[in-house]
Amino acid sequence: MENERASTKASARERFLEAIVQSAIDYGIISMDLDGLVTSWNEGAHRILGWAPDEVLGRPVSLIFTPEDRESGVPQQEMAAAIVTGQGTDERWHLKKDGSQFWASGEMMPLKDENDELVGMVKILRDRTEQREQAETQRLLMHELGHRIKNTLSVVQAIATQSLRNAATLEEAANTLQSRISAYSKAHDLLLRKDWVGASLANIVAGAISNIGYENSGRVMTTGPDVKLGPQAALSFSLVLHELMTNAAKYGALSNDDGIIEIEWRVERIGGAKCLVASWREVGGPPVRQPTKTGFGSKLITSSLQAFGEVTLAYPPSGLVLEMTMPLSKLQFGDGDAEPQ
């Protein structure tokens, strides 16, 4: 009678433990004998790995390891570590039934009977692919953020240095520096609103016109299709347009009552590649003369844009002319990390 009660109690406990194991559907719980052959396979293992219990019972547990890991004896090493230390930690790629891989985090531990005799192993794993991808995305974002901060600081440093060097007075230096950094900041804001994936050339041009208060004047004529620019190209164009607008307001077509600016762009196929062909023309302003020395504005314009293609500046008496031809691939996907010198 006592033996029957003990047997019934043991049987109930086993069913209870089995229910717990089968209920742990977020965890793959796999037991195996000392030869590495699967002896049990819970519902969590079924959901994570794809095989049903009857498909894997009696088969080597190594079937869930990648071919490379099987080749290098990782399953055996993991079992040996579990026997020696009592625990074999596992962070690696594993295989599903359909052949796809997932990142598993888990442990292998020795399995002993009531006499404390080693009878096999139990492996507990969990699918951590999503967490790994999130961590990798975070790492890439931090790297990209560091890269962009470095580029931004380099540009700001160059702007500050040249603005101070070329200014006649401290007040002029302060105004110029504030104006240029403000334009750069607004370009950043535009990119942030687009999740830093770029901005349209039309929006960049409109922003530059608005920044100096000429959006409703009719004195800045723009024509061009919708063209998307990558982040670095967008920042470079914003800086260049700000510089051109400021110079036009001080010395060029916007410094009198009659001058106008024509900004045109189009997309052409040149040599098998799609290119942005764009121009800036000032008409009706004071007569223009070829400068005797290259100022920071000219340096900024050419150095910022030459990273993306061909740029020419001309100074006919009728007004400043800027022309450029740039492959769209560079404008949209190139890093263009040139900075004003």
Backbone torsions as a table, in degrees:
resi	resn	phi	psi	omega
1	MET	NA	-46.0	178.8
2	GLU	-61.8	-40.4	179.9
3	ASN	-63.3	-37.8	179.8
4	GLU	-65.9	-43.8	179.4
5	ARG	-61.9	-44.7	-179.3
6	ALA	-62.3	-41.4	179.7
7	SER	-65.8	-41.5	178.8
8	THR	-64.1	-41.8	179.8
9	LYS	-64.2	-43.7	179.6
10	ALA	-63.8	-40.1	179.5
11	SER	-64.8	-40.2	178.8
12	ALA	-65.6	-40.1	179.5
13	ARG	-64.6	-40.6	179.0
14	GLU	-63.0	-42.3	179.2
15	ARG	-65.0	-37.7	179.0
16	PHE	-64.2	-45.8	179.2
17	LEU	-65.1	-38.4	178.0
18	GLU	-63.1	-40.6	178.6
19	ALA	-63.0	-39.9	177.8
20	ILE	-62.3	-46.9	-178.8
21	VAL	-61.0	-43.3	-177.8
22	GLN	-72.3	-24.5	179.9
23	SER	-79.2	-16.0	-178.3
24	ALA	-81.5	68.5	-171.5
25	ILE	-73.9	-13.8	176.4
26	ASP	-85.0	-7.8	-178.2
27	TYR	-121.7	134.2	171.3
28	GLY	-85.2	118.7	179.6
29	ILE	-116.9	114.0	-172.6
30	ILE	-126.6	128.1	173.3
31	SER	-108.6	154.4	-178.5
32	MET	-147.9	158.3	176.8
33	ASP	-84.1	-175.6	-175.6
34	LEU	-69.5	-13.6	175.2
35	ASP	-90.9	2.1	178.7
36	GLY	81.6	17.0	179.0
37	LEU	-92.8	136.1	-174.8
38	VAL	-66.3	129.6	177.6
39	THR	-112.5	-20.9	173.9
40	SER	-153.5	155.8	-171.1
41	TRP	-152.8	106.8	-173.2
42	ASN	-80.5	175.9	-178.4
43	GLU	-63.3	-33.6	177.9
44	GLY	-62.5	-40.8	177.0
45	ALA	-64.0	-39.5	177.7
46	HIS	-60.0	-47.4	-177.5
47	ARG	-68.0	-40.1	-176.3
48	ILE	-76.3	-44.4	-171.3
49	LEU	-98.1	-21.9	175.2
50	GLY	100.0	-28.3	179.7
51	TRP	-77.4	139.9	171.3
52	ALA	-80.5	157.6	-177.9
53	PRO	-53.1	-43.2	-176.5
54	ASP	-69.1	-11.7	178.7
55	GLU	-87.6	-17.2	-174.1
56	VAL	-121.3	-18.2	-179.7
57	LEU	-57.9	127.1	-178.9
58	GLY	88.8	-6.1	179.2
59	ARG	-96.7	158.7	-179.5
60	PRO	-65.2	136.4	178.7
61	VAL	-65.7	-15.7	-179.7
62	SER	-64.1	-12.1	-179.5
63	LEU	-64.5	-18.7	179.1
64	ILE	-89.7	-4.2	177.8
65	PHE	-92.0	154.8	179.4
66	THR	-68.8	156.7	178.0
67	PRO	-55.4	-38.1	-179.5
68	GLU	-64.0	-42.1	179.9
69	ASP	-69.6	-37.0	176.9
70	ARG	-63.9	-40.6	-179.1
71	GLU	-62.1	-37.4	-177.3
72	SER	-91.9	6.2	174.1
73	GLY	75.7	27.0	-178.5
74	VAL	-61.8	-44.3	179.9
75	PRO	-56.6	-43.2	-180.0
76	GLN	-67.0	-38.6	178.6
77	GLN	-64.4	-38.7	179.8
78	GLU	-65.8	-41.1	177.7
79	MET	-65.4	-41.7	179.6
80	ALA	-63.3	-41.1	179.2
81	ALA	-64.0	-38.2	179.6
82	ALA	-65.9	-38.1	179.8
83	ILE	-69.3	-43.6	-175.4
84	VAL	-73.7	-45.6	-173.3
85	THR	-104.6	-12.0	-177.8
86	GLY	90.7	-1.5	-177.5
87	GLN	-164.0	130.7	175.5
88	GLY	-118.3	105.4	-178.0
89	THR	-74.9	142.5	-173.0
90	ASP	-134.0	115.4	174.5
91	GLU	-134.6	96.4	-176.2
92	ARG	-165.1	175.0	176.1
93	TRP	-76.9	139.7	175.5
94	HIS	-127.1	168.0	-177.5
95	LEU	-106.3	143.7	170.9
96	LYS	-98.9	172.4	-179.7
97	LYS	-59.3	-37.0	-177.4
98	ASP	-80.1	3.4	178.1
99	GLY	91.8	-9.4	178.7
100	SER	-75.4	158.6	-178.9
101	GLN	-108.1	150.9	174.3
102	PHE	-142.2	155.0	-178.8
103	TRP	-88.7	118.5	-176.9
104	ALA	-108.9	140.9	173.5
105	SER	-119.9	124.5	-178.2
106	GLY	-171.0	-169.3	-177.7
107	GLU	-143.3	153.5	171.8
108	MET	-118.8	134.2	-176.8
109	MET	-133.4	152.2	178.6
110	PRO	-69.1	145.9	179.8
111	LEU	-113.3	121.9	-176.0
112	LYS	-120.4	154.3	179.0
113	ASP	-89.5	-172.1	-176.3
114	GLU	-66.3	-16.8	178.1
115	ASN	-97.4	13.4	179.7
116	ASP	64.0	26.8	177.0
117	GLU	-93.6	137.0	178.5
118	LEU	-69.7	122.0	-178.9
119	VAL	-120.3	-8.8	-179.7
120	GLY	169.3	-156.8	-177.7
121	MET	-136.0	156.3	171.6
122	VAL	-127.3	131.1	179.8
123	LYS	-113.7	127.6	177.9
124	ILE	-118.2	123.5	-178.5
125	LEU	-136.8	160.8	178.6
126	ARG	-140.1	143.0	178.2
127	ASP	-74.3	115.1	-179.9
128	ARG	-118.1	25.1	-178.3
129	THR	-60.2	-46.3	-177.9
130	GLU	-62.3	-43.6	179.5
131	GLN	-64.3	-38.7	178.7
132	ARG	-65.2	-42.8	179.5
133	GLU	-64.7	-38.4	177.4
134	GLN	-63.6	-42.2	178.9
135	ALA	-64.5	-39.9	178.8
136	GLU	-67.0	-41.1	176.9
137	THR	-61.5	-42.5	179.0
138	GLN	-61.9	-41.5	179.7
139	ARG	-63.6	-43.8	179.4
140	LEU	-65.1	-38.8	178.7
141	LEU	-64.1	-41.7	179.0
142	MET	-65.2	-39.5	177.2
143	HIS	-63.8	-44.9	-180.0
144	GLU	-65.3	-40.1	178.1
145	LEU	-61.6	-44.2	177.9
146	GLY	-61.6	-40.1	179.0
147	HIS	-62.9	-44.3	-178.0
148	ARG	-70.7	-37.9	177.6
149	ILE	-63.2	-41.8	178.7
150	LYS	-61.6	-44.8	178.4
151	ASN	-62.9	-43.8	-179.0
152	THR	-61.9	-45.6	180.0
153	LEU	-63.8	-36.2	178.1
154	SER	-63.9	-42.8	179.5
155	VAL	-66.5	-45.4	179.6
156	VAL	-61.7	-39.8	178.1
157	GLN	-62.2	-44.1	179.3
158	ALA	-65.0	-41.7	178.2
159	ILE	-60.9	-46.0	-178.9
160	ALA	-63.7	-46.1	-178.1
161	THR	-60.3	-49.1	-176.2
162	GLN	-73.3	-34.6	178.4
163	SER	-63.9	-41.0	178.9
164	LEU	-71.6	-37.6	-176.1
165	ARG	-69.1	-36.0	-173.1
166	ASN	-97.4	-0.6	-178.0
167	ALA	-85.5	143.6	179.0
168	ALA	-79.5	-31.8	-179.5
169	THR	-133.5	163.7	178.1
170	LEU	-63.9	-36.5	179.5
171	GLU	-64.6	-42.9	178.0
172	GLU	-63.4	-41.6	179.0
173	ALA	-61.8	-44.3	-178.7
174	ALA	-63.9	-43.9	-179.2
175	ASN	-65.1	-43.2	-179.4
176	THR	-64.8	-45.6	-179.3
177	LEU	-62.4	-45.1	180.0
178	GLN	-62.2	-41.4	-178.4
179	SER	-64.4	-45.5	-176.9
180	ARG	-68.7	-43.2	-179.9
181	ILE	-67.7	-34.7	176.9
182	SER	-62.9	-42.3	178.3
183	ALA	-63.2	-41.0	179.1
184	TYR	-65.0	-40.4	179.1
185	SER	-63.5	-42.6	179.9
186	LYS	-65.4	-34.0	176.2
187	ALA	-65.2	-39.3	176.3
188	HIS	-62.5	-42.4	179.2
189	ASP	-59.6	-41.8	179.4
190	LEU	-61.6	-41.7	179.7
191	LEU	-68.3	-39.8	179.7
192	LEU	-63.4	-35.5	177.7
193	ARG	-65.9	-22.5	179.0
194	LYS	-102.8	19.5	-179.8
195	ASP	58.5	30.4	175.2
196	TRP	59.6	32.3	176.8
197	VAL	-101.7	2.2	179.4
198	GLY	125.0	-176.9	-179.9
199	ALA	-153.4	159.4	-180.0
200	SER	-81.6	146.2	178.7
201	LEU	-61.2	-37.8	179.9
202	ALA	-60.5	-41.9	178.7
203	ASN	-66.9	-37.5	179.1
204	ILE	-64.9	-43.9	178.9
205	VAL	-63.8	-45.7	-179.9
206	ALA	-61.1	-39.2	178.6
207	GLY	-63.8	-41.6	179.8
208	ALA	-65.4	-38.5	178.7
209	ILE	-67.2	-42.0	-178.8
210	SER	-66.7	-35.0	-176.9
211	ASN	-60.2	-28.7	179.9
212	ILE	-107.1	9.2	171.6
213	GLY	81.7	24.9	-178.0
214	TYR	-111.9	18.4	-174.3
215	GLU	-66.1	-27.2	-178.9
216	ASN	-115.3	16.7	-174.5
217	SER	-83.3	-22.9	-174.7
218	GLY	75.7	7.3	-176.4
219	ARG	-100.0	-3.6	174.7
220	VAL	-122.1	108.8	-176.3
221	MET	-97.2	128.1	-179.2
222	THR	-124.3	139.9	178.0
223	THR	-144.5	128.9	176.8
224	GLY	167.7	156.8	-180.0
225	PRO	-78.9	174.1	176.7
226	ASP	-73.7	114.8	179.7
227	VAL	-127.2	125.4	179.3
228	LYS	-89.5	137.4	176.5
229	LEU	-115.2	146.2	174.3
230	GLY	-70.5	170.1	-175.1
231	PRO	-55.6	-48.3	-176.7
232	GLN	-67.6	-39.7	177.9
233	ALA	-65.1	-40.1	179.1
234	ALA	-61.6	-43.6	178.3
235	LEU	-64.1	-43.6	-179.5
236	SER	-63.1	-45.1	179.3
237	PHE	-64.4	-37.6	179.0
238	SER	-62.2	-45.7	179.2
239	LEU	-63.2	-45.0	-178.2
240	VAL	-64.1	-45.6	-179.1
241	LEU	-64.6	-37.6	176.4
242	HIS	-61.4	-43.4	-179.2
243	GLU	-64.4	-43.8	179.3
244	LEU	-64.1	-43.1	180.0
245	MET	-63.6	-43.6	-179.6
246	THR	-63.1	-45.3	179.3
247	ASN	-64.3	-38.7	179.3
248	ALA	-65.0	-37.7	179.9
249	ALA	-70.5	-31.8	-178.5
250	LYS	-84.1	-45.6	-169.9
251	TYR	-127.5	-18.3	-169.8
252	GLY	-106.2	-139.3	-169.8
253	ALA	-64.6	-23.2	-179.8
254	LEU	-96.5	5.1	-178.9
255	SER	-86.7	-7.8	174.3
256	ASN	-123.9	-166.4	-176.1
257	ASP	-95.5	-5.5	-170.5
258	ASP	-115.1	-22.0	-172.8
259	GLY	-70.0	153.7	176.1
260	ILE	-135.2	162.5	176.5
261	ILE	-121.7	134.4	177.5
262	GLU	-114.1	118.6	177.8
263	ILE	-115.3	117.5	-177.3
264	GLU	-129.2	145.7	173.0
265	TRP	-150.2	153.1	179.0
266	ARG	-152.9	167.0	177.1
267	VAL	-111.6	125.6	179.2
268	GLU	-127.4	153.1	173.5
269	ARG	-93.8	117.2	-177.9
270	ILE	-125.4	120.3	-179.9
271	GLY	59.3	33.8	177.8
272	GLY	86.0	-3.8	-178.5
273	ALA	-119.1	143.4	174.9
274	LYS	-73.6	130.5	-177.1
275	CYS	-129.6	148.6	170.2
276	LEU	-88.5	122.9	175.7
277	VAL	-112.6	115.4	-173.0
278	ALA	-134.4	157.5	178.8
279	SER	-149.3	152.9	173.4
280	TRP	-125.0	123.1	179.8
281	ARG	-131.4	131.5	175.5
282	GLU	-105.9	133.0	-177.4
283	VAL	-135.1	139.3	172.3
284	GLY	87.1	2.2	177.4
285	GLY	-86.8	-173.5	176.0
286	PRO	-58.4	150.9	178.4
287	PRO	-55.4	140.0	-176.3
288	VAL	-104.3	141.2	174.7
289	ARG	-121.0	149.0	176.9
290	GLN	-61.1	125.8	179.6
291	PRO	-66.1	146.2	-179.7
292	THR	-80.7	-20.9	176.1
293	LYS	-141.0	156.1	-178.1
294	THR	-86.6	117.3	179.2
295	GLY	-87.5	177.9	-178.2
296	PHE	-63.2	-37.0	179.9
297	GLY	-58.6	-45.6	178.9
298	SER	-65.8	-40.7	178.1
299	LYS	-62.7	-43.2	-179.5
300	LEU	-61.7	-44.2	-178.3
301	ILE	-61.0	-51.0	-175.3
302	THR	-72.6	-45.0	-176.9
303	SER	-68.4	-33.5	179.8
304	SER	-70.3	-36.2	-173.9
305	LEU	-94.6	-24.8	-177.3
306	GLN	-65.4	-18.6	176.5
307	ALA	-65.4	-18.5	-174.0
308	PHE	-109.4	-11.8	-179.1
309	GLY	164.4	-156.6	-177.0
310	GLU	-87.9	135.4	-178.1
311	VAL	-135.5	133.6	175.1
312	THR	-132.1	137.2	175.7
313	LEU	-113.6	130.2	178.1
314	ALA	-129.7	153.2	-175.9
315	TYR	-128.3	61.4	174.6
316	PRO	-67.8	157.6	-178.7
317	PRO	-55.2	-29.4	-177.1
318	SER	-70.4	-22.4	179.7
319	GLY	149.5	160.4	-178.6
320	LEU	-61.0	140.7	177.1
321	VAL	-131.0	126.8	174.3
322	LEU	-119.7	128.6	178.3
323	GLU	-128.4	144.6	-179.2
324	MET	-147.8	147.7	174.6
325	THR	-133.4	119.8	-171.6
326	MET	-139.4	130.2	175.1
327	PRO	-60.8	133.5	179.0
328	LEU	-60.6	-30.8	-179.5
329	SER	-60.7	-37.6	178.8
330	LYS	-73.8	-38.2	-178.4
331	LEU	-70.1	-31.0	-174.0
332	GLN	-99.9	-27.4	-175.4
333	PHE	-126.8	-17.7	-179.9
334	GLY	-73.2	156.6	-178.4
335	ASP	-81.4	-29.5	175.6
336	GLY	49.0	47.8	-172.3
337	ASP	-85.1	25.9	175.8
338	ALA	-69.9	152.0	179.8
339	GLU	-132.7	154.3	179.5
340	PRO	-63.0	136.8	-178.9
341	GLN	-100.9	NA	NA
